[in-house]
Every structure is written in structure tokens, then in C-alpha cells.
Amino acid sequence: MEQIEEIERRISMALDKIAAGLDGAMSQPEPIDDAHGETEEVMALRAENERLAAQVAGLQSELTQAQADRDEQTAQVQKLYEKLADALNASDAEDA
């Protein structure tokens, strides 16, 4: 469960960084570099955005796997609980 919370926290931080980068880029327009069509800052922000998007995708994949693992563990615990309940009921029936 702690892993899921950590992954959610990391995804949230990555999305906050992306939003901050986009807000910063929109609030401070720079003249466009005619030779390349974009300023160096915009190119750097695009690269950072791509890096963060890849990081978010990786974290989402980890989160999905962690949730699947948790669901599997929950199912196993439920089966064990049912077996224990059956064993206790059988024991009570024998004692009666």
C-alpha cells in the first residue's frame, strides 16, 4: 500500500512540474528564434515535458502493477480467511 501511495505522490509531483513548466512558458513569451522556429527555452521545456511524460507513463505502469498485485493479495487473503472459517466451523461441529 505504501508503494501505491509513493507512486501516486511521484505522479502528482511530475504533473505539478509539467503544469509549472507550461504556466511558466505561457506567462513569459520570448521572441522566436527564426533559424529554428523555437526559442532555446521552449525547446528545453519540450524536452523536459517529454522526459516528465515518460516518467509519468512509467509511474502509471508501476501503479497499475502495484494495484494488480494488491488485488491478487486481497484475493489470496480472502481465500485463506474462508479456509480458516471453514476449519473453525468444522472444529465447532466436531466439538458439538
C-alpha positions as CSV (number, residue, x, y, z in Angstrom):
1,M,0.0,0.0,0.0
2,E,2.9,2.3,0.8
3,Q,4.2,1.7,-2.7
4,I,1.0,2.8,-4.3
5,E,1.0,6.0,-2.2
6,E,4.6,6.7,-3.1
7,I,3.8,6.2,-6.8
8,E,0.8,8.4,-6.6
9,R,2.9,11.1,-4.9
10,R,5.6,10.9,-7.6
11,I,3.0,11.1,-10.4
12,S,1.5,14.1,-8.7
13,M,4.9,15.8,-8.4
14,A,5.6,15.1,-12.0
15,L,2.3,16.5,-13.1
16,D,2.9,19.6,-11.0
17,K,6.3,20.1,-12.7
18,I,4.7,19.8,-16.1
19,A,2.0,22.3,-15.1
20,A,4.6,24.7,-13.7
21,G,6.6,24.4,-16.9
22,L,3.6,25.1,-19.1
23,D,2.5,28.0,-16.9
24,G,6.0,29.5,-17.0
25,A,6.2,29.1,-20.7
26,M,2.9,30.8,-21.3
27,S,3.5,33.7,-18.9
28,Q,6.9,34.7,-20.4
29,P,6.7,34.6,-24.1
30,E,10.1,35.1,-25.8
31,P,10.8,36.1,-29.3
32,I,11.0,33.1,-31.6
33,D,14.4,32.1,-33.0
34,D,13.8,32.5,-36.7
35,A,16.5,29.9,-37.6
36,H,14.9,27.1,-35.6
37,G,11.3,28.2,-35.1
38,E,11.6,27.9,-31.3
39,T,13.5,29.6,-28.6
40,E,16.0,27.5,-26.6
41,E,13.8,27.8,-23.6
42,V,10.8,26.4,-25.4
43,M,13.0,23.5,-26.8
44,A,14.3,22.8,-23.3
45,L,10.7,22.9,-21.9
46,R,9.6,20.5,-24.6
47,A,12.5,18.1,-23.8
48,E,11.6,18.4,-20.1
49,N,7.9,17.8,-20.9
50,E,8.8,14.7,-22.9
51,R,11.0,13.4,-20.1
52,L,8.3,14.0,-17.5
53,A,5.6,12.4,-19.7
54,A,7.8,9.3,-20.0
55,Q,8.3,9.4,-16.2
56,V,4.6,9.7,-15.6
57,A,3.9,6.8,-18.1
58,G,6.4,4.7,-16.2
59,L,4.9,5.6,-12.8
60,Q,1.4,4.8,-14.1
61,S,2.6,1.4,-15.2
62,E,4.1,0.8,-11.8
63,L,0.9,1.9,-10.2
64,T,-1.2,-0.4,-12.4
65,Q,1.1,-3.3,-11.5
66,A,1.0,-2.4,-7.8
67,Q,-2.8,-2.3,-7.9
68,A,-2.9,-5.7,-9.6
69,D,-0.5,-7.1,-7.0
70,R,-2.7,-5.7,-4.2
71,D,-5.8,-7.2,-5.8
72,E,-4.1,-10.6,-6.1
73,Q,-3.0,-10.4,-2.4
74,T,-6.5,-9.4,-1.4
75,A,-7.9,-12.4,-3.2
76,Q,-5.4,-14.7,-1.5
77,V,-6.2,-13.3,1.9
78,Q,-9.9,-13.8,1.2
79,K,-9.3,-17.5,0.3
80,L,-7.2,-18.0,3.4
81,Y,-9.9,-16.4,5.5
82,E,-12.6,-18.6,4.0
83,K,-10.4,-21.7,4.7
84,L,-9.9,-20.7,8.3
85,A,-13.6,-20.1,8.7
86,D,-14.4,-23.5,7.3
87,A,-11.8,-25.1,9.5
88,L,-13.2,-23.4,12.6
89,N,-16.8,-24.3,11.7
90,A,-15.7,-27.9,11.2
91,S,-14.0,-27.9,14.5
92,D,-17.0,-26.5,16.2
93,A,-19.2,-29.1,14.6
94,E,-16.9,-31.9,15.9
95,D,-17.0,-30.5,19.4
96,A,-20.7,-30.4,19.5
